[in-house]
C-alpha cells in the first residue's frame, strides 16, 4: 500500500530522545511518527494485528473477549487521538468492569493464568524435588497476587514514590492489583471495584519486545496498528507528566508513556466510558499535606493582615497612655 511520507519535526525528535545514531532504520512499510493525530485519509490503517483478541471466548468466562472495540475505527476530530478498528489485543481478554475477586479467580484458579504459566515450567521439570519446588513457587505466586490488592483510602502508600503516581487518587474508592510476568510488571486499576485501566511497565532493551528506546516502542505500536499516534508533550497543567503517544478504538484508549529515564516504557489501556466520567467518579480531591489550613489562610490573607496595635502608644508598664500623642516621623 502506498503511504505518504510524513516528516517529524526536530523538536519532537528531541522530546522523545530519538537522537540515536546506532539505532537501526525502520523498514519501508513502517509508519513515521507524527504529531497531529490524523486518521482517515491522512493515515489509512493497513493490515493490523490489533483486531485479534488475546483472551478466551464466550459464556461466563471472566477473560472472554470484551464487547465493543471492534469493527470500524471511531470517527475522531482534529487534535484527538487517532481511531483504530480495535485495541483488543492489548486488553488480552480482560473485561472492563470485572471486580477484583473475579480478576483474582482468573489468575489463581486451577487452570487459571498463573497455573498455566507454571505448566510450561513443570513440563520440563524432573519428578521429585525440582517439581515440588516449582509447585510450591506456583502457590506462592497465586497467594502474592491475591495479597497485592490495595485500596487508596486516607493513608498515603508507597506507590506515591513510583512512576504510576498520578494514575489514581485517594478517598475515591480506587484500588489496584499487580503481577510480574512475561518480563513486565502489570497493574490493574479499579474504581468502585470495577476494572478500568491496565498499566504495563515494559523494560527498554536491545532485543526487548518494544526495543531499546521510547521511539522504538512508538514505531512498533504504530506499525502494529497501522496508524500514527498523536504525540503530546509533557504538560503538568494538563496532567501530562511525560511525552505521550495515544490511540483509541470504540471502547478503549491506549497511551504510550515515555519513562525511558527509568529504563521502561509504559503501555496504558483505559476504558473510555470511565475515562469520560472521571470528574464525577473522583469527587474527593487530593490534599496537599504542606498546604496552610484554610481557616488560617482566610484570617491572614489580604486586608486581614494588620497589626491590631498599630498606632497605639504604650507606657512603660505596657498600658496605653491616652494622653501621649503618636510620635511624628
C-alpha positions as CSV (number, residue, x, y, z in Angstrom):
1,X,0.0,0.0,0.0
2,X,1.4,3.5,-1.0
3,X,1.8,5.8,2.0
4,X,2.6,9.5,2.0
5,X,5.8,10.1,3.9
6,X,5.2,12.3,7.0
7,X,8.3,14.2,8.3
8,X,8.9,14.5,12.0
9,X,9.8,18.0,13.4
10,X,13.2,18.2,15.0
11,X,11.7,19.4,18.3
12,X,9.6,16.3,18.6
13,X,12.6,14.0,17.9
14,X,14.4,15.8,20.7
15,X,11.4,15.4,23.0
16,X,11.3,11.6,22.6
17,X,15.0,11.2,22.7
18,X,15.4,9.7,19.2
19,X,18.9,11.0,18.6
20,X,20.5,7.6,18.4
21,X,23.0,7.2,15.6
22,X,23.3,3.5,16.2
23,X,19.6,2.7,16.0
24,X,18.6,0.5,13.1
25,X,16.5,2.2,10.4
26,X,12.8,1.4,10.2
27,X,11.5,-0.9,7.5
28,X,10.0,0.9,4.5
29,X,6.4,-0.1,5.4
30,X,6.7,1.1,9.0
31,X,4.9,4.4,9.6
32,X,6.7,7.5,10.7
33,X,5.9,9.3,14.0
34,X,3.6,12.3,13.5
35,X,2.2,15.0,15.8
36,X,-1.3,15.9,14.7
37,X,-3.1,12.6,15.4
38,X,-4.7,12.5,11.9
39,X,-6.6,9.4,10.8
40,X,-8.8,8.6,7.9
41,X,-7.4,9.7,4.5
42,X,-4.3,11.1,6.2
43,X,-3.3,7.8,7.8
44,X,-5.1,4.8,6.5
45,X,-4.7,1.7,8.6
46,X,-3.2,-1.3,6.9
47,X,-3.3,-4.9,8.0
48,X,-3.4,-4.6,11.8
49,X,-2.8,-7.3,14.4
50,X,-4.8,-5.1,16.8
51,X,-8.1,-6.7,15.7
52,X,-7.5,-10.0,17.3
53,X,-8.3,-10.9,20.9
54,X,-5.8,-12.3,23.3
55,X,-8.3,-13.9,25.7
56,X,-10.7,-16.8,25.8
57,X,-14.2,-17.0,24.3
58,X,-17.8,-16.6,25.2
59,X,-20.0,-17.6,28.1
60,X,-19.3,-16.5,31.7
61,X,-15.5,-16.7,31.3
62,X,-14.1,-13.6,33.1
63,X,-11.4,-13.5,30.4
64,X,-13.8,-13.6,27.4
65,X,-13.1,-11.0,24.7
66,X,-14.5,-7.6,25.7
67,X,-17.6,-6.3,23.9
68,X,-17.1,-3.3,21.7
69,X,-13.7,-2.1,20.4
70,X,-14.1,-4.0,17.1
71,X,-15.5,-3.1,13.7
72,X,-14.8,0.3,12.1
73,X,-12.4,2.8,13.7
74,X,-14.2,5.6,15.6
75,X,-14.5,9.0,14.0
76,X,-12.2,11.4,15.6
77,X,-11.9,15.2,15.4
78,X,-8.8,17.3,14.9
79,X,-6.4,17.1,17.8
80,X,-7.9,13.9,19.2
81,X,-6.2,10.5,19.4
82,X,-6.5,8.7,16.0
83,X,-9.0,5.9,15.8
84,X,-8.2,2.3,15.0
85,X,-10.6,-0.7,14.5
86,X,-9.6,-2.4,17.7
87,X,-7.2,-2.3,20.7
88,X,-8.4,-5.7,22.0
89,X,-5.1,-7.3,21.5
90,X,-3.7,-5.0,24.3
91,X,-6.6,-5.9,26.5
92,X,-5.8,-9.6,26.3
93,X,-9.4,-10.6,27.0
94,X,-9.8,-8.8,30.4
95,X,-13.2,-7.3,30.6
96,X,-13.8,-3.7,31.7
97,X,-16.0,-3.7,34.8
98,X,-14.8,-7.1,36.3
99,X,-14.2,-6.8,40.0
100,X,-11.0,-7.7,41.9
101,X,-12.4,-11.0,43.1
102,X,-13.1,-12.0,39.5
103,X,-9.7,-11.0,38.4
104,X,-8.1,-12.9,41.4
105,X,-10.0,-16.0,40.4
106,X,-8.9,-15.7,36.7
107,X,-5.3,-15.7,37.9
108,X,-5.3,-18.1,40.8
109,X,-7.9,-20.8,40.0
110,X,-6.8,-24.3,38.8
111,X,-6.0,-23.9,35.1
112,X,-6.0,-20.2,35.5
113,X,-3.4,-17.8,34.2
114,X,-0.7,-18.5,36.9
115,X,-1.4,-22.2,36.8
116,X,-0.8,-22.3,33.0
117,X,2.4,-20.2,33.4
118,X,3.8,-22.9,35.6
119,X,2.6,-25.7,33.4
120,X,5.2,-24.7,30.9
121,X,8.0,-24.9,33.6
122,X,6.6,-28.1,35.1
123,X,6.6,-29.8,31.8
124,X,10.4,-29.7,31.7
125,X,11.0,-30.3,35.4
126,X,12.3,-33.6,36.8
127,X,10.0,-35.5,39.0
128,X,11.0,-35.1,42.7
129,X,12.4,-32.1,44.5
130,X,12.6,-29.9,41.4
131,X,8.9,-30.4,40.5
132,X,7.9,-29.9,44.2
133,X,9.8,-26.7,44.4
134,X,8.0,-25.3,41.3
135,X,4.6,-26.3,42.6
136,X,5.3,-24.5,45.9
137,X,6.5,-21.5,43.9
138,X,3.3,-21.5,41.9
139,X,1.2,-21.5,45.1
140,X,3.2,-18.6,46.5
141,X,2.7,-16.6,43.3
142,X,-1.0,-17.2,43.5
143,X,-1.1,-16.1,47.1
144,X,1.0,-13.0,46.3
145,X,-1.3,-11.9,43.6
146,X,-4.3,-12.1,45.9
147,X,-2.4,-10.0,48.5
148,X,-1.4,-7.4,46.0
149,X,-4.9,-5.7,46.2
150,X,-4.6,-2.3,47.9
151,X,-7.1,0.4,48.3
152,X,-6.3,4.1,48.1
153,X,-8.1,5.4,51.2
154,X,-6.8,8.1,53.6
155,X,-3.3,6.8,54.2
156,X,-0.5,7.6,51.7
157,X,1.0,4.5,50.1
158,X,4.5,3.7,48.7
159,X,3.1,4.0,45.2
160,X,3.3,7.8,45.6
161,X,7.0,7.5,45.0
162,X,6.8,5.4,41.8
163,X,6.2,6.1,38.2
164,X,2.4,5.3,38.5
165,X,1.8,8.3,40.7
166,X,-0.9,10.3,39.0
167,X,-2.8,7.2,37.8
168,X,-5.0,7.0,40.9
169,X,-6.5,9.3,43.6
170,X,-7.3,8.8,47.3
171,X,-10.7,8.6,49.0
172,X,-12.5,7.9,45.7
173,X,-13.0,4.1,46.1
174,X,-9.9,3.3,43.9
175,X,-7.7,0.3,44.2
176,X,-5.1,-1.7,42.3
177,X,-3.6,-5.2,41.9
178,X,-0.3,-6.1,40.2
179,X,1.6,-9.1,38.9
180,X,5.0,-9.6,37.4
181,X,5.0,-12.0,34.4
182,X,6.2,-12.2,30.8
183,X,9.1,-9.9,31.6
184,X,6.8,-6.9,32.5
185,X,5.1,-5.5,35.6
186,X,1.3,-5.1,35.1
187,X,-1.0,-3.0,37.3
188,X,-4.8,-3.4,37.2
189,X,-6.7,-0.3,38.3
190,X,-10.2,-0.3,39.8
191,X,-12.8,2.4,40.6
192,X,-15.8,1.3,42.7
193,X,-14.2,-2.2,42.3
194,X,-14.6,-2.2,38.6
195,X,-11.6,-2.7,36.3
196,X,-11.0,0.3,34.1
197,X,-7.2,0.5,33.4
198,X,-4.4,-1.9,32.6
199,X,-0.9,-0.4,33.0
200,X,2.2,-2.3,31.8
201,X,5.8,-1.4,32.6
202,X,8.0,-2.9,29.9
203,X,11.8,-2.8,30.1
204,X,13.6,-1.0,27.2
205,X,16.5,-3.1,26.0
206,X,18.1,-4.4,22.8
207,X,16.1,-7.4,21.7
208,X,13.2,-6.4,24.0
209,X,9.6,-6.5,22.9
210,X,9.5,-2.8,22.4
211,X,13.1,-2.0,21.6
212,X,15.7,-0.1,23.5
213,X,14.2,3.5,23.2
214,X,10.9,5.1,23.5
215,X,10.7,5.9,19.8
216,X,11.3,2.2,19.1
217,X,8.2,1.4,21.1
218,X,6.1,4.1,19.4
219,X,7.1,2.9,15.9
220,X,6.4,-0.7,16.8
221,X,2.9,0.0,18.1
222,X,2.2,2.4,15.2
223,X,3.2,-0.3,12.7
224,X,1.1,-2.9,14.6
225,X,-2.0,-0.6,14.5
226,X,-1.3,0.8,11.0
227,X,-1.9,4.3,12.2
228,X,0.4,7.0,13.5
229,X,-0.4,8.1,17.1
230,X,-1.0,11.6,18.4
231,X,2.0,13.0,20.2
232,X,1.5,15.0,23.4
233,X,4.4,16.8,25.0
234,X,4.8,16.9,28.8
235,X,2.5,19.5,30.3
236,X,1.9,19.4,34.1
237,X,-1.0,21.8,33.8
238,X,-2.9,19.2,31.7
239,X,-1.8,16.3,33.9
240,X,0.7,15.0,31.2
241,X,3.9,14.2,33.1
242,X,5.9,12.9,30.2
243,X,5.9,12.6,26.4
244,X,2.8,10.6,25.5
245,X,1.6,9.0,22.2
246,X,-2.0,7.7,22.1
247,X,-4.7,5.9,20.0
248,X,-8.3,4.9,20.6
249,X,-11.0,2.5,19.4
250,X,-14.7,2.5,20.2
251,X,-14.3,1.4,23.8
252,X,-10.7,1.9,24.8
253,X,-7.9,4.4,24.9
254,X,-4.2,3.4,24.6
255,X,-1.3,5.6,25.9
256,X,2.4,5.1,25.5
257,X,4.2,7.0,28.2
258,X,7.9,7.9,28.0
259,X,9.6,6.6,31.1
260,X,12.9,5.8,29.4
261,X,14.7,7.7,32.2
262,X,13.7,4.7,34.3
263,X,14.6,2.2,31.6
264,X,10.9,1.3,30.8
265,X,8.1,2.3,28.5
266,X,4.5,2.3,29.9
267,X,1.6,1.0,27.9
268,X,-1.7,2.1,29.4
269,X,-5.1,0.9,28.2
270,X,-8.2,2.6,29.6
271,X,-11.9,2.2,29.4
272,X,-13.2,5.3,27.6
273,X,-16.5,5.3,29.4
274,X,-14.8,5.5,32.8
275,X,-12.3,8.0,31.4
276,X,-15.1,10.3,30.4
277,X,-16.7,10.2,33.8
278,X,-13.6,10.6,36.0
279,X,-14.7,14.1,37.2
280,X,-17.8,12.6,38.8
281,X,-16.1,9.4,39.9
282,X,-13.4,11.4,41.7
283,X,-15.3,13.9,43.9
284,X,-12.6,14.0,46.6
285,X,-9.5,15.9,45.6
286,X,-6.0,15.2,46.8
287,X,-5.0,17.3,49.8
288,X,-1.5,18.8,49.9
289,X,-0.1,17.9,53.3
290,X,2.1,21.0,53.3
291,X,-0.7,23.4,52.5
292,X,-1.8,26.1,55.0
293,X,-5.0,25.3,56.8
294,X,-7.9,27.1,55.0
295,X,-9.1,28.8,58.3
296,X,-5.6,30.2,58.9
297,X,-5.2,31.3,55.3
298,X,-8.6,33.1,55.5
299,X,-7.5,35.1,58.5
300,X,-4.1,36.1,57.3
301,X,-4.6,36.9,53.7
302,X,-5.2,40.3,52.1
303,X,-6.7,43.2,54.1
304,X,-6.9,40.9,57.2
305,X,-3.2,41.1,57.6
306,X,-2.9,44.1,60.0
307,X,-1.3,44.8,63.3
308,X,-4.0,45.3,66.0
309,X,-1.7,47.5,68.0
310,X,-0.7,49.8,65.1
311,X,-1.0,53.5,66.0
312,X,-1.2,52.9,69.8
313,X,1.3,54.3,72.3
314,X,2.0,52.4,75.5
315,X,3.6,53.4,78.7
316,X,6.5,51.6,80.5
317,X,4.0,49.1,82.0
318,X,2.7,48.1,78.6
319,X,-0.5,50.1,79.1
320,X,-1.8,52.6,76.6
321,X,-1.2,56.2,77.5
322,X,-4.3,58.1,76.2
323,X,-2.6,61.5,76.7
324,X,0.5,60.7,74.8
325,X,0.2,61.6,71.1
326,X,1.7,59.4,68.5
327,X,5.3,60.4,67.5
328,X,5.7,62.2,64.2
329,X,8.1,60.8,61.7
